[in-house]
Each structure stands twice: as C-alpha cells, then as structure tokens.
Amino acid sequence: MRGAYQDLILPDIRQMVHEDDLDGLAAFCGVVHPAMVAEILEELEDTQIWIILNQASEEVRVEIFEYLSLRHQAELVERLETAQLSRLLEWMSADDRVDLLTRLPAIRREESLRLIAQAERNDIRRLLQYDEDSAGAIMTTEYASLPAAITVREALERLRQQAPDSETIYYVYIVGEDRHLDGFISLRELILARTETQLSSIMQRDPIRVRASEPREVAAQTLARYNFIAVPIVDASDRLVGIITHDDVLDVVQEEATEDAYLQSAVAPLEDTYEETPLPVILWKRGIWLLFLSIVALMNANVIDHYRLTTSGSQEIPATAGLASLILLFLPLVMASGGNAGSQSATLFIRMFALQPSDERSVGGPLVDASLIWRELIIGLCLGGTLASLDFLVAWTWFGRSVSEAAAIALTVVTVVTLGTSAGTLLPLTFRRLGMDPAIMSNPLIAAMIDVLGVVLFYEIGLMLLT
C-alpha cells in the first residue's frame, strides 16, 4: 500500500533513472531509510530497481534488498549471474538468506552455494535442514558469545571484534566446552561491572532457551512471556546454535495471526500477500473451501428432501403442511442463531489457544480446563434461553402462530444454540489435541455444520410437538 511520501518521491526517482542521474540515486539510497527505499522500489520495474541498488554501497544495498518482499527478492535474483547472487547471499543476514534460498530452484541454489566460503556454506546448509515452521528456520547464527573464564575487560575487548558480525550484542551468551549454553549476561551488566571481575561470577545461569526443533510459535511465546529482546536456540545436546530476535518474532506473530484469520474465514493461507498472489492461486485457495462448504450445505437439501418425503406419506396432511410452512418461515432464524453462537465460541477458544504459554499447549496436554467447557455450556443455555424466549413471544404475538408452533421454534432455538456453542468449543479443542491447527475449524465450516443440525432438530421437534 502506497503512502503519501511515495507519491511525492516516486516521480523524482523515475526521473533520475530516466536521466541516468547516478549521483542522485546514490544519495537517495544513502540518505533515506532502507525500509522506505524498499517500499518505493516495490513500485518500479526490476531493471529500474537494479539500476538504483547498484548505486548504493554493498552493505546498504543488501539492507534495502532484505526489506523487499520475499517474492520480489526471488524475482530480482533471477537477473543476477551466479557469482553476483553468491556475493549477495554472503552479505545477507543468516535467516533472510535462508528464506530467499528456499524460494529458488534447487539447481540455482546449489550453483550459488558452491561459490560461497566453506564456513558460510556450512552455516546455510545447516539452517536449510530445519523445518520451515520450526524455531531453527527463523534463527540467526550471528550472535555474540564468550567463555566464562575471562574478565569483564577481556569480554569488552572481544565484543568490539564480534559486534560488526553480530545481529545484536545486547545479550552476550556464555558458552562452555562444545558450545554448551551455560548462561548469559547483558551488555548493561558488563558495562556496569568492575573490569577485573570474571564473567562466571556475574553471569545469569540456566537461561531460558528454545529447542531448534520446536515450533517457531514457541519462540514467539517465550519472547512475549519474558519480554526478551532475543532468545537463545539450542540443539538436542543443549549446544547454542543461534538466536531469535524480537523483530523476527514480530514477523512470526503477524504471519500466524494472518493465517488464523484466513482459516477462520475459510480461505487457505496465502504464501505471499493478497496483492502479490497470482489470480489462479487465489481462485484455488478460496474455491477449494467454498466447494467443501457447498458440499456440507447440500446436506441441508438432502435433509429437507428426506423430511418432505416422510411427511408427504403421513396421513396428517394439515399438520405436516403447517409444519412445512412454519419451517419455511423460521428456518433462517434457527440456522443463524446456531451458526453465529458456534462461530462466537470457536473464535474465543481459538484465540485463547493462540495466547496460551507454550508449555500449556503441548499435544494431548491440559489445553483447557474442563470447567471452561462447562462454563461455555452454561453460556449456551443462557443465550439460547434468552433468544428462545424472545422468539417465542415474537412468533406468538407478531406472526400469530399458535402456542405449540411458537414453542417448537423456541425449543429448537435453545437446543441449536446450546449445541452450537458446544461444537464451537469442542471441535477446535479436538483438533488441537490431535496436533492440528484449531483454526482449520473455521467459522463458516462450523456454521454450515450447525445449519444441518438445525434443520434436523427443527423437523424432529416440529414433528414431535405438532403432529
């Protein structure tokens, strides 16, 4: 989405490219914040983007490039020769270059890796091995670490050497033999400590850590829970292999929230933004869910047809005709009441799961107290009872229905609302216990399922009270 500054600057940038004003473009890249430069470049053609990027210093060029969308990065590097791509990857931060490499064809990826220094290449291959949804996939290996048996004076001297290659040095991790994570110390504590003090006497031991194989949401939950700037990532042997910083976690939180929003609206998650996603992909992501929901909704027609055939064979023609008229008029009310109640419960519980600390969200673990299920059942009964009372009065007085007919409507509403809230609670909970994303149990899907249930209940209750 373009901002006002883009409308002001973009024409000047295009003019400078047209006039081959390389000095002006270099000044633009060097003065304007890289994120803002990237936003403006998103509006230009690929050839124009490279003309501008080539005027910046290598460090600034890479910084601007990393702010571009991942899809755009993959498109841009198609124009680079293998040697140029390898040089770009060497300058990129560890986590960003791994994200880019996963978008490239395997042959192109291997060709570029061959030209990268051995140490960098090993680091990249190690990160590529992690599952894309794991903490290891979003960590960076550019962190500051020190041994415990040195003084503060020596530590500060070593940090001056490590700082240029570290993403952050606010936290300094203390490692022992074989890079085992023993503790950490903040830069603030180092500055305030006496210069001859040993790190072993002032470091914080047994720090909070996350396994590289754990889901990336665990790292996000850990950072949020303890208000960390970064969290250390360790392997199965408790060796420090990287860190995840707060900016990476913000991306994770945004992606997870977006994915849940898509799923709850019955849209398969998009890999890129809506604007960047090709039309055929949009059609598939939305169409597959709509097709599934349509199949579920067709069950309504099957249920109605079943009861039509059943009642047509009945000898109580006036009664069944009155029931058909009643259902035709009030069925939308019943379906809306149950579907909306189920969607409310599902939204509340799915969001509660997302906000739970990571140690409470293990598969098969105590995801939710049983008292909350009973609480939601009571809420369903209260809401259903309130709606049923109102619907009874309206059907009896406003629509002139008999007491029996109004009672059939009221009893159906209270039942379907109670069952709707129960389904909205238990279905996401069941999915979570099975190790699946509860957001898959989307609001439209729950609504469609409750619609079918509402039709069955309305007919059964109506047949029971009116025939």
Phi, psi and omega per residue, in radians:
M1 nan 2.217 -3.044
R2 -1.420 2.452 3.071
G3 -1.705 3.042 -3.107
A4 -1.111 -0.638 -3.118
Y5 -1.147 -0.529 3.111
Q6 -1.161 -0.710 3.115
D7 -1.103 -0.490 -3.136
L8 -1.441 -0.709 -3.015
I9 -1.528 -0.626 -3.009
L10 -0.963 -0.773 3.112
P11 -1.057 -0.660 3.125
D12 -1.162 -0.678 3.132
I13 -1.135 -0.781 3.112
R14 -1.059 -0.668 3.137
Q15 -1.144 -0.743 3.128
M16 -1.119 -0.678 3.094
V17 -1.128 -0.756 -3.135
H18 -1.096 -0.684 -3.108
E19 -1.544 0.026 3.127
D20 1.054 0.717 -3.141
D21 -1.489 1.399 -3.052
L22 -1.187 -0.618 3.110
D23 -1.129 -0.724 3.119
G24 -1.134 -0.696 3.114
L25 -1.171 -0.662 3.092
A26 -1.121 -0.722 3.105
A27 -1.131 -0.687 3.111
F28 -1.046 -0.804 -3.133
C29 -1.189 -0.575 -3.070
G30 -1.453 -0.410 -3.057
V31 -1.719 -0.770 -3.076
V32 -1.355 2.531 -3.140
H33 -1.041 2.416 -3.102
P34 -0.945 -0.637 3.137
A35 -1.123 -0.696 3.129
M36 -1.223 -0.679 3.091
V37 -1.049 -0.780 -3.124
A38 -1.070 -0.711 3.125
E39 -1.076 -0.689 3.128
I40 -1.227 -0.701 -3.134
L41 -1.119 -0.492 3.135
E42 -1.047 -0.373 -3.107
E43 -1.545 -0.094 -3.040
L44 -1.818 2.904 3.062
E45 -1.311 2.763 -3.065
D46 -1.033 -0.724 3.137
T47 -1.104 -0.668 3.113
Q48 -1.187 -0.663 3.136
I49 -1.068 -0.784 -3.117
W50 -1.207 -0.567 3.057
I51 -1.044 -0.741 -3.132
I52 -1.261 -0.821 -3.105
L53 -1.076 -0.598 -3.119
N54 -1.203 -0.215 3.109
Q55 -1.557 -0.189 3.141
A56 -1.576 2.780 3.036
S57 -1.132 2.805 -3.048
E58 -1.061 -0.698 -3.129
E59 -1.138 -0.805 3.139
V60 -1.183 -0.662 3.136
R61 -1.024 -0.799 -3.133
V62 -1.175 -0.682 -3.141
E63 -1.090 -0.749 3.086
I64 -1.128 -0.770 -3.108
F65 -1.026 -0.682 -3.110
E66 -1.204 -0.368 3.092
Y67 -1.427 -0.247 3.084
L68 -1.217 2.708 3.105
S69 -1.094 2.641 -3.085
L70 -1.069 -0.689 3.114
R71 -1.086 -0.713 -3.132
H72 -1.216 -0.644 3.081
Q73 -1.029 -0.811 -3.125
A74 -1.086 -0.644 3.117
E75 -1.208 -0.685 -3.094
L76 -1.171 -0.703 -3.068
V77 -1.263 -0.208 3.059
E78 -1.095 -0.434 -3.122
R79 -1.490 -0.125 -3.079
L80 -1.595 2.556 2.964
E81 -1.261 2.812 -3.070
T82 -1.003 -0.732 -3.134
A83 -1.123 -0.700 3.124
Q84 -1.161 -0.709 3.112
L85 -1.106 -0.739 3.127
S86 -1.077 -0.719 3.114
R87 -1.113 -0.710 3.107
L88 -1.102 -0.757 -3.119
L89 -1.133 -0.620 3.135
E90 -1.114 -0.571 -3.124
W91 -1.472 -0.371 -3.091
M92 -1.252 2.707 3.060
S93 -1.193 2.708 -2.973
A94 -1.032 -0.810 -3.079
D95 -1.244 -0.641 -3.126
D96 -1.206 -0.670 -3.115
R97 -1.255 -0.550 3.074
V98 -1.154 -0.720 3.087
D99 -1.032 -0.734 3.137
L100 -1.165 -0.758 -3.100
L101 -1.103 -0.552 3.118
T102 -1.180 -0.333 3.115
R103 -1.543 -0.211 -3.059
L104 -1.580 2.639 3.034
P105 -1.020 2.601 -3.057
A106 -1.007 -0.728 -3.119
I107 -1.126 -0.795 3.132
R108 -1.084 -0.699 -3.137
R109 -1.112 -0.809 -3.115
E110 -1.159 -0.671 3.116
E111 -1.072 -0.735 -3.119
S112 -1.266 -0.597 -3.132
L113 -1.184 -0.519 -3.118
R114 -1.102 -0.462 -3.089
L115 -1.629 0.021 -3.139
I116 -1.634 2.573 -3.135
A117 -0.946 2.606 -3.031
Q118 -0.970 -0.813 -3.102
A119 -1.091 -0.784 3.122
E120 -1.128 -0.707 -3.115
R121 -1.121 -0.733 3.106
N122 -1.105 -0.689 3.124
D123 -1.106 -0.767 -3.141
I124 -1.121 -0.802 -3.122
R125 -1.101 -0.628 3.127
R126 -1.142 -0.734 3.131
L127 -1.213 -0.584 3.141
L128 -1.182 -0.336 -3.111
Q129 -1.308 -0.369 -3.087
Y130 -1.330 2.556 3.058
D131 -1.058 2.490 -3.026
E132 -1.106 -0.349 3.136
D133 -1.744 0.153 -3.115
S134 -1.629 2.869 3.103
A135 -1.116 -0.599 -3.134
G136 -1.097 -0.493 -3.088
A137 -1.275 -0.408 -3.099
I138 -1.921 0.066 -3.126
M139 -1.416 2.853 3.015
T140 -2.056 2.564 3.123
T141 -1.664 0.122 -3.119
E142 -1.665 1.458 -3.109
Y143 -2.333 2.903 3.140
A144 -1.744 2.302 3.124
S145 -2.464 2.627 -3.102
L146 -2.519 2.734 3.017
P147 -1.386 2.821 -3.091
A148 -1.385 -0.433 -2.990
A149 -1.601 0.713 3.049
I150 -2.257 2.855 -3.126
T151 -1.514 2.942 3.108
V152 -1.073 -0.690 3.127
R153 -1.036 -0.808 3.125
E154 -1.155 -0.627 -3.134
A155 -1.109 -0.772 3.139
L156 -1.125 -0.631 3.118
E157 -1.166 -0.736 3.130
R158 -1.194 -0.602 3.136
L159 -1.136 -0.581 3.098
R160 -1.077 -0.554 3.135
Q161 -1.399 -0.576 -3.098
Q162 -1.460 -0.447 -3.007
A163 -0.931 -0.777 -3.098
P164 -1.069 -0.450 -3.094
D165 -1.828 0.152 -3.112
S166 -1.916 2.449 3.127
E167 -1.218 -0.624 3.068
T168 -2.640 2.521 3.086
I169 -2.120 0.235 3.125
Y170 -1.116 -0.690 3.017
Y171 -1.825 2.265 3.085
V172 -1.985 2.146 -3.043
Y173 -1.645 2.366 -3.114
I174 -1.707 2.095 -3.079
V175 -2.095 2.575 3.113
G176 -1.822 -2.566 -3.137
E177 -1.132 2.477 3.126
D178 1.000 0.523 3.067
R179 1.060 0.506 3.064
H180 -1.163 2.318 -3.105
L181 -1.344 1.942 -3.111
D182 -1.743 -0.504 -3.093
G183 3.098 -2.941 3.074
F184 -2.702 2.876 3.093
I185 -2.559 2.482 -3.138
S186 -1.476 2.738 3.117
L187 -1.074 -0.627 3.105
R188 -1.043 -0.774 3.139
E189 -1.145 -0.644 3.113
L190 -1.107 -0.774 -3.108
I191 -1.138 -0.638 -3.080
L192 -1.448 -0.289 -3.082
A193 -1.372 2.762 3.079
R194 -1.187 2.486 -3.003
T195 -1.108 -0.482 -3.105
E196 -1.640 0.046 3.124
T197 -1.280 2.416 3.090
Q198 -1.402 2.538 -3.121
L199 -1.089 -0.550 -3.115
S200 -1.075 -0.419 -3.093
S201 -1.577 -0.241 -3.098
I202 -2.118 -0.123 -3.100
M203 -1.308 2.716 3.063
Q204 -1.596 2.145 -3.058
R205 -1.564 2.844 3.113
D206 0.849 1.072 -3.108
P207 -1.237 2.733 3.022
I208 -1.093 2.364 -3.086
R209 -2.515 2.903 3.112
V210 -2.276 2.422 3.081
R211 -1.273 2.497 3.141
A212 -1.109 -0.465 -3.110
S213 -1.476 -0.173 -3.123
E214 -1.291 2.733 3.116
P215 -1.034 2.585 -3.111
R216 -1.124 -0.420 3.088
E217 -1.105 -0.492 3.108
V218 -1.128 -0.737 3.099
A219 -1.108 -0.720 3.129
A220 -1.112 -0.744 3.124
Q221 -1.133 -0.675 -3.127
T222 -1.139 -0.808 3.115
L223 -1.077 -0.732 -3.126
A224 -1.199 -0.680 -3.066
R225 -1.192 -0.674 -3.057
Y226 -1.853 0.051 3.127
N227 0.991 0.720 3.100
F228 -1.409 2.734 2.969
I229 -1.512 -0.552 3.100
A230 -2.630 2.739 3.107
V231 -2.261 2.371 3.138
P232 -1.293 2.522 3.116
I233 -1.984 2.259 -3.091
V234 -2.149 2.785 3.086
D235 -1.589 -2.984 -3.081
A236 -1.114 -0.398 3.131
S237 -1.666 0.225 3.120
D238 1.139 0.502 3.057
R239 -1.616 2.418 -3.128
L240 -1.229 2.129 -3.130
V241 -2.060 -0.195 3.130
G242 3.016 -3.055 3.072
I243 -2.400 2.734 2.994
I244 -2.071 2.198 -3.082
T245 -1.696 2.917 -3.050
H246 -1.088 -0.574 -3.119
D247 -1.204 -0.609 3.069
D248 -1.174 -0.637 3.135
V249 -1.179 -0.645 3.093
L250 -1.035 -0.695 3.089
D251 -1.110 -0.721 3.131
V252 -1.103 -0.813 -3.130
V253 -1.046 -0.760 3.132
Q254 -1.125 -0.750 -3.139
E255 -1.135 -0.741 -3.124
E256 -1.177 -0.708 3.109
A257 -1.121 -0.696 3.115
T258 -1.146 -0.750 3.139
E259 -1.090 -0.754 3.119
D260 -1.119 -0.688 3.123
A261 -1.102 -0.724 3.099
Y262 -1.090 -0.865 -3.081
L263 -1.091 -0.708 -3.130
Q264 -1.209 -0.292 3.075
S265 -1.802 0.231 3.116
A266 1.086 0.830 3.019
V267 -2.232 2.197 3.092
A268 -1.093 2.370 -3.075
P269 -0.951 2.441 3.121
L270 -1.612 2.474 3.130
E271 -1.293 -0.618 3.118
D272 -2.026 -3.087 3.093
T273 -1.214 2.885 -3.128
Y274 -1.021 -0.751 -3.100
E275 -1.145 -0.550 -3.066
E276 -1.554 -0.185 -3.078
T277 -1.473 2.235 3.142
P278 -1.064 2.643 -3.111
L279 -0.986 -0.777 3.128
P280 -1.032 -0.634 3.121
V281 -1.179 -0.743 3.100
I282 -1.036 -0.794 -3.131
L283 -1.064 -0.718 3.129
W284 -1.195 -0.823 -3.086
K285 -1.060 -0.665 -3.138
R286 -1.513 -0.685 -3.051
G287 -1.151 -0.664 -3.095
I288 -1.108 -0.660 3.102
W289 -1.260 -0.728 3.129
L290 -1.089 -0.651 3.090
L291 -1.103 -0.777 3.133
F292 -1.105 -0.766 3.135
L293 -1.136 -0.605 3.111
S294 -1.134 -0.689 3.109
I295 -1.103 -0.736 3.093
V296 -1.103 -0.748 -3.121
A297 -1.144 -0.526 3.120
L298 -1.123 -0.366 3.070
M299 -1.085 -0.533 3.077
N300 -1.043 -0.816 3.139
A301 -1.079 -0.676 3.129
N302 -1.130 -0.721 3.126
V303 -1.130 -0.801 -3.125
I304 -1.095 -0.730 3.128
D305 -1.118 -0.661 3.117
H306 -1.066 -0.842 -3.125
Y307 -1.231 -0.513 3.092
R308 -1.117 -0.779 3.134
L309 -1.183 -0.641 -3.140
T310 -1.138 -0.851 -3.085
T311 -1.275 -0.474 3.136
S312 -1.186 -0.416 3.098
G313 -1.521 -0.099 -3.132
S314 -1.328 2.675 3.123
Q315 -1.557 -0.124 3.124
E316 -1.630 1.155 -3.030
I317 -1.055 -0.807 -3.137
P318 -1.050 -0.705 -3.117
A319 -1.166 -0.806 -3.123
T320 -1.220 -0.540 3.064
A321 -1.156 -0.692 3.096
G322 -1.165 -0.639 3.095
L323 -1.123 -0.745 3.119
A324 -1.074 -0.721 3.109
S325 -1.122 -0.719 3.138
L326 -1.113 -0.786 -3.118
I327 -1.164 -0.721 3.117
L328 -1.021 -0.642 -3.087
L329 -1.407 -0.685 -2.973
F330 -1.911 -0.008 3.126
L331 -1.058 -0.734 3.085
P332 -1.005 -0.611 3.115
L333 -1.131 -0.793 -3.123
V334 -1.109 -0.808 -3.101
M335 -1.128 -0.731 -3.138
A336 -1.151 -0.703 -3.111
S337 -1.104 -0.845 -3.124
G338 -1.206 -0.759 -3.129
G339 -1.121 -0.758 3.137
N340 -1.164 -0.695 3.123
A341 -1.125 -0.735 3.112
G342 -1.134 -0.691 3.127
S343 -1.134 -0.674 3.103
Q344 -1.067 -0.846 -3.119
S345 -1.107 -0.752 -3.136
A346 -1.071 -0.759 3.141
T347 -1.078 -0.767 -3.118
L348 -1.121 -0.763 -3.082
F349 -1.320 -0.662 3.104
I350 -1.102 -0.723 3.118
R351 -1.178 -0.633 3.108
M352 -1.113 -0.717 3.097
F353 -1.056 -0.729 -3.095
A354 -1.137 -0.543 -3.084
L355 -1.609 -0.095 -3.140
Q356 -1.194 2.502 3.025
P357 -0.999 2.634 -3.046
S358 -1.053 -0.553 -3.087
D359 -1.330 -0.085 3.104
E360 -1.856 0.095 -2.996
R361 -2.085 0.365 3.127
S362 -1.212 2.613 -3.122
V363 -1.080 2.248 3.136
G364 1.406 -0.024 -3.125
G365 -1.472 -3.100 -3.129
P366 -1.297 1.301 -3.043
L367 -1.163 -0.572 -3.101
V368 -2.691 2.465 3.130
D369 -1.207 2.473 -3.139
A370 -1.057 -0.472 3.141
S371 -1.098 -0.505 3.118
L372 -1.224 -0.589 3.087
I373 -1.151 -0.793 3.090
W374 -1.105 -0.645 3.122
R375 -1.074 -0.756 -3.133
E376 -1.193 -0.588 3.075
L377 -1.115 -0.748 3.099
I378 -1.125 -0.720 3.100
I379 -1.055 -0.724 3.116
G380 -1.076 -0.736 3.114
L381 -1.129 -0.732 3.139
C382 -1.149 -0.829 3.136
L383 -1.122 -0.781 3.134
G384 -1.094 -0.717 3.113
G385 -1.104 -0.713 3.120
T386 -1.123 -0.835 3.129
L387 -1.124 -0.683 -3.120
A388 -1.123 -0.710 3.124
S389 -1.087 -0.769 3.126
L390 -1.140 -0.767 -3.126
D391 -1.152 -0.615 3.098
F392 -1.078 -0.824 -3.120
L393 -1.133 -0.751 -3.121
V394 -1.150 -0.791 -3.139
A395 -1.116 -0.652 -3.090
W396 -1.316 -0.798 -3.041
T397 -1.584 -0.878 -3.030
W398 -1.328 -0.806 -3.087
F399 -1.596 -0.111 3.055
G400 1.202 0.478 3.114
R401 -1.390 2.749 3.115
S402 -1.227 2.924 3.123
V403 -1.077 -0.687 -3.134
S404 -1.127 -0.739 3.139
E405 -1.166 -0.754 3.105
A406 -1.111 -0.641 3.114
A407 -1.158 -0.655 3.113
A408 -1.091 -0.731 3.107
I409 -1.111 -0.829 -3.081
A410 -1.117 -0.765 -3.125
L411 -1.144 -0.653 3.098
T412 -1.127 -0.766 -3.110
V413 -1.102 -0.833 -3.107
V414 -1.130 -0.613 3.132
T415 -1.229 -0.815 -3.063
V416 -1.235 -0.571 3.091
V417 -1.196 -0.729 3.118
T418 -1.121 -0.779 3.110
L419 -1.185 -0.591 3.111
G420 -1.112 -0.798 3.121
T421 -1.150 -0.615 3.114
S422 -1.167 -0.758 3.118
A423 -1.140 -0.704 3.125
G424 -1.135 -0.363 3.109
T425 -1.594 -0.868 -2.974
L426 -1.360 -0.596 -3.105
L427 -1.157 -0.871 3.056
P428 -1.059 -0.630 3.122
L429 -1.120 -0.723 3.114
T430 -1.119 -0.767 3.111
F431 -1.046 -0.715 -3.130
R432 -1.138 -0.718 -3.134
R433 -1.167 -0.462 3.109
L434 -1.461 0.028 3.130
G435 1.432 0.288 -3.136
M436 -1.860 2.796 3.132
D437 -1.238 2.071 -3.119
P438 -1.115 -0.355 3.135
A439 -1.151 -0.291 3.068
I440 -1.036 -0.571 3.091
M441 -1.321 1.295 -2.976
S442 -1.225 2.797 3.108
N443 -1.020 -0.818 3.100
P444 -1.057 -0.616 -3.136
L445 -1.192 -0.782 3.104
I446 -1.090 -0.746 3.127
A447 -1.059 -0.739 3.140
A448 -1.129 -0.708 3.141
M449 -1.168 -0.721 3.126
I450 -1.198 -0.544 3.079
D451 -1.035 -0.802 3.122
V452 -1.080 -0.788 3.128
L453 -1.092 -0.672 3.139
G454 -1.105 -0.708 3.112
V455 -1.083 -0.812 3.141
V456 -1.059 -0.824 -3.118
L457 -1.097 -0.726 -3.108
F458 -1.080 -0.795 3.128
Y459 -1.131 -0.800 -3.086
E460 -1.137 -0.790 3.123
I461 -1.163 -0.729 3.100
G462 -1.076 -0.765 3.102
L463 -1.096 -0.618 -3.123
M464 -1.231 -0.675 -3.042
L465 -1.647 -0.427 -2.946
L466 -2.004 -0.082 -3.136
T467 -2.153 nan nan
